[in-house]
Amino acid sequence: MSQLEGKTALVTGSVQGIGLAIAKSLAEAGARIALHGLADEAQIAKATAVLEKAGSPEVKFFDADMADPTQIDAMMDAVAEWGGADILVNNAGIQRTTSLADATPEIWNAVLAVNLSGAFHTMRRAMPDMAERGYGRVINIASVHGLVASANKAPYVASKFGLVGMSRVAALEYAQAGTREAGGVTVNCICPGWTETDILGPQIAERAAAHGGDRAAGIADLLAEKQPTRRLSDPSEIGALALWLCAPIAHNVTGTSIPVDGGWTTQ
């Protein structure tokens, strides 16, 4: 596939997990990748090698704390000097599990700063240039918790519901930019449910141990309460959906929030 040749994609939080899988899918389609994340030199080198092997003609790492608007502005300036982002994927995020009563102002502010305000600051900088070019894609990774709530996640759920709402506003504001042939400017959210990333490793191991070491049974037990299929998604599946959303044929798919959640949000 070469449908993204000549395009540049900024994917925040892309040195591992879902972010890296999305960046890899875009690299396979020929996009230059603006890599980002909290990483040391070894992690940056490893992620860069993955993306170059996938087919990206150029990979460059950009460093910014997504809780700091000044650093985000500096990153967006640097990306603009590199040619600008035709595709923006806001994947960077944090979560703090706490009851509403125990959620401190510090926890609230930290989660909202990265998950919601961080995306606001990248979008406000990137989208006017997308409109001028007539092609642009914003894909915000919002989680099922942008669509439904869970107990003890007030800051996280608030940030993700906010991200879905902001994405809908941006989709409306840029709906008439570009043409069908050019691809237009679209804004969508992908809302993953349980997805197989390293962070789930300890939880899966614990549940598997309770089932005599049966990993599949442990996963099914872990997902039983929320995800009807009781199957994890692979990060590459999120990447494949992101790639499709970037295609010109998706010019009229905008303002949506697409769950990849094994039926979680149908309940």
Order of alpha helices (4+ residues) and beta strands (2+ residues): beta-alpha-beta-alpha-beta-alpha-beta-alpha-alpha-beta-alpha-beta-alpha-alpha-alpha-beta
